[in-house]
Amino acid sequence: MTCRANDISPYYYIQHLFKALPNRQHIDDDFTELMPWNVQLDFDYS
């Protein structure tokens, strides 16, 4: 519902997370920039 509230596709958001999370260096990293309201997805929805 947070994705919908922020006008992004949950499918593409999860794809983004699966690409971004393995690149994190430490478990204590700040994940705020990965929250739906901070993510800019550049996918072609057609």
C-alpha positions as CSV (number, residue, x, y, z in Angstrom):
1,M,0.0,0.0,0.0
2,T,3.0,2.3,0.6
3,C,4.0,1.9,-3.1
4,R,0.5,2.7,-4.2
5,A,0.4,5.8,-1.9
6,N,3.6,6.9,-3.5
7,D,2.5,6.2,-7.1
8,I,5.0,3.5,-7.9
9,S,4.5,-0.1,-9.0
10,P,5.2,-2.6,-6.3
11,Y,6.6,-5.0,-8.8
12,Y,9.2,-2.6,-10.0
13,Y,9.9,-1.5,-6.5
14,I,10.7,-5.0,-5.4
15,Q,12.9,-5.5,-8.5
16,H,14.8,-2.3,-7.4
17,L,15.2,-3.7,-3.9
18,F,16.6,-7.0,-5.1
19,K,19.2,-5.1,-7.1
20,A,20.1,-2.5,-4.4
21,L,20.1,-4.6,-1.3
22,P,23.0,-7.0,-2.2
23,N,25.2,-3.9,-2.8
24,R,24.9,-2.8,0.8
25,Q,28.1,-3.0,2.7
26,H,26.9,-3.3,6.3
27,I,23.7,-4.5,8.1
28,D,23.7,-1.2,10.0
29,D,23.5,0.9,6.8
30,D,20.7,3.4,6.7
31,F,17.9,2.1,4.5
32,T,15.9,5.3,4.4
33,E,16.8,6.0,0.7
34,L,15.3,2.6,-0.2
35,M,11.8,3.5,1.1
36,P,9.1,3.9,-1.5
37,W,8.8,7.6,-1.0
38,N,12.5,8.1,-1.7
39,V,12.9,5.8,-4.7
40,Q,12.8,7.1,-8.3
41,L,12.1,4.2,-10.7
42,D,13.0,4.7,-14.3
43,F,11.2,1.8,-16.0
44,D,9.3,1.7,-19.2
45,Y,5.7,0.7,-18.2
46,S,4.6,-0.1,-21.7
